[in-house]
Amino acid sequence: MPSFVEVDKEKRFLFGHGIASDEKFWVYHLAVFAQVLLKNKSLVLVNQLSENGLSSLDETMSIVSKIEGTENESLAFKLLFLYAAVELFSDEPHWLDILKDLQTCYQKMINPAGEDDDLNWMDVLTDVLLSLLSQPSQLMRTVVERVFTSLVSHVTPKSLSLITQAINPRDDKEDEKIEEEDENEEEEEEE
């Protein structure tokens, strides 16, 4: 599987056609343009962002500008931050929570020393990605696919468990019943 840092053609494979000729994501140009428009006092948004939303947008763009490197992890977080920043205009409360989670995950990824054993950044990110998959948007699914593909080497057993639970959501009672039936079958076979 190609990484983001390899040949241009392979970079386009991982991100589809989401990269502009200047090697930046198209969504980056969109987010920067949105910030320029927000600073224009003669324009009024149809859906106004709250002060919290505006500060979150500024903070997100600041984080994006500080993300350096062309490693898969860096580019994946850049894409997620930018996508969430643009989506902030459509559903502010939902995306504010997601941006907060993304910031936590990114900080834990770049500074793993203080990480709690029970709260791995990839586990939280997997949960966020799964919640994004439930949205009715092909673009969002594509973003999730590209991000997950680039971060798959960081998947933990808990992350994998979250994914399997999302694919096959059975409650604990069903699991216990199946285990009990399996045990009964094994006992019958032994007799």
C-alpha positions, 0 to 999 in steps of 0.5 A: 500500500503506498504512503502519502510521501511517495510519488505524486501519482500514489498521493493522488491514489490515497486522497483521490483528487483532493490535492491541488497543484500546489500539493495542498488539499483543496479543502485547505484552500476552501477553509482559508477562503472561508476565513478570508470571507469571515473577516470581511465585515460587509458580508453576513453568513446565512448560518452565523458561527458562534464565538466558540465556533469562530475561535475553534475555526481559528484554533483548528487552522492554527493547528493545521499550519503547524502540522509539518511533514508528509508522513501519513499521520500528519497528512491524515490529521491535516485532512481531518482537521480541514474537513471538520473546519469546513463542516463546522459551517453546516452543523456547528455543535456536532463538529465542535465536539469532533474538533475537540476530540481530534485535537485531543487525539492529535496531541496524544499522537505527537506527545505519547509520553503522557498517554493514559492506558485506558484512553489511546488516541487511536481508540478515540479516533476510531470512534470518531471515524465510525461516527462519521461513517454513519453520516449520509455523505459519500465525501465523508466516507471517502475522507474516513477511508483515506484517513483510516488507510493511512493510520491503520498501522496504529490500530489497537485491539480496542480499536479493532473491537470498536470496528467489529462492534459497529459491523456486527452490533450484538448486545451482551445477552446475545453473546452470552446466549451464544457462548452458553449454546456453544458450551452445551454443544461441546458438552454434548459432543464429549458425552 
